[in-house]
């Protein structure tokens, strides 16, 4: 059976995981980006670029080259999906639109639809 110390350690670890869960994915992604782009930072440092400037250049470059196009791709995909849902709603084969209208009446879905339609 568990000793009191082991039980306490498991409870503390579980609570820590519960608290850190919302920020775990961003922290892991930051770690992955740091590992992936560290060689570039070393290369900039070998060219006598200051540490702060090389970090700023890499951050700006990663944002412009990777994150902005990825964000645009996600937004365009969501917009296309919304157009497909609207086309399915208007289609006579959609059982009079009851299924799609039911889905669109959910508050979470309707708020996303309104946000995407404002683009």
C-alpha positions, 0 to 999 in steps of 0.5 A: 500500500502507499505510504503517507509520503508517496500519497502526499507526493502523488497528490502534490504532483496531481495538483501541480499538473492540474494547475499547470495544464492550461499553460503546459502546451504553450510552454512545451511549444516554446521549448520546442521552438527554442530547441529548433532555432538555437543553432540559428541563434548560435550562428548569429552569435558567431557573427558578433551579433549581440544576444538580445539582437539575435533573439529579437531577429529570430523572434521577428523572423519566426513570427513573420515566416511561420506564425503569421502564415499559419494563423492566416491558414487557420483563419481561411480554413475556418472561413471555408468550413463556415461556408461549407456549413452554410452551403449544407444548411441551404442544401435540400439534402440536409433534411430541411436544414434541421441538423445544421440549424440545431448545431448553429443554435448552440451559443458557442457555435453561434458566437464563432459564426458571428465572429467569422462572419465579421471578417 
